[in-house]
Amino acid sequence: MRRRIVAGLALAAMLAVSSLARAEVKLAYVDVQRALNECQNGRAARVKFRAELQKVQGRMQREQAQVEALKDEMQKKGMLMNPQELQNLQDQYSRKLRVFQNDYRDTRAELKQKDNEITTAIIHDLAYVVRSLAERNGYTMVLERGQILWAPPSLDITDQVIRAYDAMHVQAGTLGSRQTAAGQAGTSSKYSLGQKGSALPDMGGETSKRSTIAR
């Protein structure tokens, strides 16, 4: 009988502790991808990025047209040219093609760097906002939606994060500098302000990569 009483008391104590622990845990999650897409700084950065992208695409298309024109000329008139004229045309084509390829490579790298820089700045800001909301509202833990198999929509605080960030009217990266100074987590390379696929048209030999933003 005594053993049964002790066992019963122990079970009751375990249940009480478990219930108390559950009552103290307060969880939430944030869709960082959507926050990045929909916050004011994210939308502004994307508009600016796309405007610059269109300008770059126009320049690259003009350069490519010049290369293609020289190639067509060689194919159509090459047999009628004397060796020196043909050699000059081939040299001109080679130079134009080399310049175009180098410009294409450097421009892609520059756009990618700019994309990464502004994305990093905004995600650092969002991390600061999430931490502030979590401390203010007493959350035990705030998770990233992409790492969760399932959770009820009631735990989603993405809209709160977006509203809080937009209400601050800060330049991208301003809050992130505070977050970095506090030694908090940074960003993830899977986020990008670019468009799906290559930032520039595929001129051949380039492997398009899917962007996880602007879906």
C-alpha positions in Angstrom: 0.0 0.0 0.0 2.8 2.4 0.9 4.6 1.7 -2.3 1.4 2.4 -4.2 0.9 5.7 -2.4 4.5 6.8 -3.1 4.2 5.8 -6.7 1.0 7.7 -7.0 2.5 10.8 -5.4 5.5 10.6 -7.7 3.3 10.3 -10.8 1.1 13.3 -9.6 4.3 15.3 -9.1 5.6 14.5 -12.6 2.3 15.4 -14.2 2.2 18.7 -12.2 5.8 19.6 -13.3 5.0 18.7 -16.9 1.9 20.8 -16.9 3.8 23.7 -15.4 6.5 23.4 -18.0 4.0 23.4 -20.8 2.3 26.5 -19.3 5.5 28.4 -19.2 6.6 27.7 -22.8 5.4 30.2 -25.3 6.4 29.5 -28.9 6.0 31.4 -32.2 7.4 31.3 -35.7 8.2 33.8 -38.4 8.1 33.3 -42.2 11.4 35.2 -42.9 10.9 34.8 -46.6 7.6 36.5 -46.6 8.8 39.2 -44.2 11.7 39.9 -46.5 9.3 40.1 -49.5 6.6 42.2 -47.9 8.4 44.7 -45.6 8.8 48.3 -46.9 12.6 48.0 -47.2 12.4 44.7 -49.0 9.9 46.0 -51.5 11.9 49.2 -52.1 15.1 47.2 -52.6 13.5 44.9 -55.0 12.1 47.7 -57.2 15.5 49.4 -57.3 17.2 46.0 -58.1 14.9 45.3 -60.9 15.3 48.8 -62.4 19.1 48.3 -62.4 18.7 44.8 -63.8 16.7 46.1 -66.8 19.3 48.7 -67.5 22.0 46.1 -67.4 20.1 43.7 -69.5 19.7 46.3 -72.2 23.4 47.0 -72.3 24.2 43.3 -72.4 21.7 42.7 -75.2 23.3 45.5 -77.3 26.8 44.0 -76.7 25.5 40.6 -77.7 23.9 41.9 -80.8 27.2 43.4 -81.9 29.0 40.1 -81.4 26.3 38.2 -83.3 26.5 40.8 -86.2 30.2 40.2 -86.6 29.6 36.4 -86.5 27.0 36.7 -89.2 29.2 38.8 -91.3 32.0 36.3 -91.1 29.6 33.5 -92.1 28.1 35.4 -95.0 31.0 37.3 -96.4 34.0 35.3 -95.2 34.4 33.4 -98.4 34.5 36.6 -100.5 37.1 38.4 -98.4 40.8 38.3 -98.9 42.8 36.6 -96.1 43.8 39.9 -94.5 40.3 41.2 -94.4 39.0 37.9 -93.0 41.7 37.9 -90.3 40.9 41.4 -89.3 37.2 40.5 -89.0 38.0 37.4 -87.0 40.3 39.4 -84.6 37.5 42.1 -84.2 35.0 39.3 -83.5 37.3 37.7 -80.9 37.9 41.0 -79.1 34.2 41.8 -79.0 33.3 38.3 -77.8 36.0 38.5 -75.0 34.8 41.9 -73.9 31.2 40.7 -73.8 32.0 37.6 -71.9 34.1 39.5 -69.3 31.4 42.2 -68.9 28.7 39.5 -68.5 30.6 37.7 -65.8 31.6 40.8 -63.9 28.1 42.3 -64.1 26.5 39.1 -62.8 29.0 39.0 -59.9 28.3 42.7 -59.1 24.5 42.3 -59.1 24.8 39.2 -56.9 27.0 41.1 -54.4 24.6 44.0 -54.2 21.7 41.6 -53.8 23.4 39.7 -51.0 24.4 43.0 -49.2 20.9 44.5 -49.1 19.3 41.1 -48.2 21.8 40.6 -45.4 21.1 44.1 -44.0 17.3 43.5 -44.0 17.4 40.1 -42.5 19.7 41.4 -39.7 17.0 44.1 -39.1 14.3 41.5 -39.0 16.3 39.4 -36.5 16.5 42.5 -34.2 12.7 43.1 -34.5 12.0 39.4 -33.8 14.2 39.5 -30.7 12.5 42.7 -29.5 9.0 41.3 -30.0 10.0 38.0 -28.3 11.3 39.8 -25.2 8.4 42.1 -25.0 5.8 39.3 -25.4 7.6 36.7 -23.3 8.2 34.1 -26.0 10.3 31.2 -25.0 11.4 30.6 -28.6 10.7 32.0 -32.0 11.3 29.6 -34.9 11.8 30.0 -38.6 8.9 28.7 -40.7 11.1 26.9 -43.1 12.4 24.6 -40.3 9.0 23.6 -39.1 7.1 20.6 -40.4 3.8 21.8 -39.0 2.5 24.5 -36.6 -0.9 26.1 -36.1 -1.4 29.5 -37.9 -2.0 31.1 -34.5 1.7 30.9 -33.7 2.7 32.9 -36.8 3.9 36.4 -35.9 5.2 37.3 -39.3 2.6 40.1 -39.8 3.6 41.5 -36.4 7.2 41.5 -37.4 6.5 43.3 -40.7 4.3 45.9 -39.0 6.9 46.5 -36.3 9.7 46.9 -38.7 7.8 49.2 -41.1 6.7 51.4 -38.2 10.4 52.1 -37.3 11.0 53.8 -40.7 14.7 52.9 -40.6 17.2 52.5 -43.4 18.0 48.9 -44.1 20.8 47.7 -41.9 20.4 50.3 -39.2 18.8 47.8 -36.8 21.1 45.0 -38.0 24.1 46.9 -36.7 22.7 46.8 -33.2 21.9 43.1 -33.6 25.4 42.3 -34.8 26.9 44.4 -31.9 24.8 42.3 -29.5 26.3 39.1 -30.9 23.1 37.8 -32.3 22.6 35.4 -35.2 23.2 36.7 -38.7 21.6 35.8 -42.0 21.1 32.8 -44.3 22.5 32.7 -47.8 19.3 31.0 -49.1 17.5 34.4 -49.1 17.9 36.7 -52.0 16.2 39.9 -53.4 16.9 38.8 -56.9 14.5 37.3 -59.4 14.1 33.6 -60.1 16.9 32.1 -62.1 19.8 34.0 -63.6 19.9 37.8 -62.9 20.9 38.2 -66.6 19.7 36.3 -69.7 21.5 33.0 -70.1 24.0 33.7 -72.9 25.2 30.1 -72.9 27.1 28.0 -70.5 25.6 29.5 -67.4 23.6 27.4 -65.0 20.5 29.1 -63.8 19.9 29.0 -60.0 16.5 29.4 -58.4 16.1 32.3 -56.1 14.0 31.8 -53.0 12.5 35.3 -53.0 9.9 37.0 -55.2 8.0 33.8 -55.7 
